[in-house]
Amino acid sequence: MSASLIQATVQAVSKRKLPTWATLTLTPPAVNKIKQLLKDKPGRHLGVKVGVRTRGSNGLSYTLEYTKIKGDSDEVIQDGVRVFIKKKAKLTLLGTEMDYVEDKLSSEFVFNNPNIKGTCGCIESFNI
């Protein structure tokens, strides 16, 4: 059984080129936060699983879940952190950078995705 970690925001990236040979890359703050979340979570979890679901005014949003099994997901290992990508999300994540941003008012994972054509006003859903 899996539980959602947190909500994430989506950013369309047009000025900066991200590597497209990898489905998903993680920034050092994202790696550190995932390590911390897994350390603080009771039970033995392999990592986190990233997916997409239909939601919001623009169609899709990302999901993050703790996972104890790999299942039929693709795996990204970066700096000792295991992130599993659900098959349905693979094409929507191609070339995406996963970051973790923290300021005085909020803290969240941010997906910098070069494939996004539009986002909703709340920045929680997107279309490709």
C-alpha positions, -999 to +999 in steps of 0.1 A: +000+000+000+013+034-008+006+069+005+010+102-012+041+122-001+031+158-009+018+179-037+042+192-063+041+221-087+048+221-124+069+245-144+072+247-181+109+252-190+116+270-223+148+291-217+169+263-202+177+231-220+175+200-199+191+167-208+166+146-229+185+113-227+173+107-192+136+104-183+141+121-150+170+138-132+171+149-096+188+180-082+209+176-050+181+193-028+156+167-042+180+138-035+186+150+001+148+155+008+139+121-005+167+105+016+153+124+046+117+114+039+126+077+035+147+078+067+118+094+087+092+070+073+085+039+094+088+006+075+111-005+048+105+015+016+126+011-015+121+047-026+094+069-041+072+063-072+064+092-096+032+090-117+006+111-134-031+113-130-060+131-146-067+162-125-073+199-126-082+223-154-053+213-177-055+176-175-026+160-157-008+163-124+022+144-108+018+120-080+045+110-055+042+079-033+064+058-010+069+024-024+080-009-010+080-027-044+093-019-078+063-033-097+063-026-134+079+008-130+112+020-146+139+029-121+161+059-117+190+057-092+208+089-084+232+094-055+217+064-037+181+075-041+157+052-059+129+068-079+105+046-097+085+059-127+052+045-135+048+034-172+020+059-178+042+088-167+073+079-186+067+100-218+054+130-199+086+130-178+111+127-206+139+152-199+123+165-167+143+177-137+129+171-102+139+198-077+130+205-041+124+242-032+121+255+003+114+291+014+098+309+043+062+302+031+064+268+015+084+237+007+077+214-023+090+192-051+090+211-084+091+193-118+109+214-144+094+198-176+105+210-211+075+192-227+047+211-210+025+232-234+004+248-207-004+249-170-034+259-150-035+290-128-028+271-096+003+255-113-008+220-102-020+206-135-005+207-170-009+194-205+016+181-231 
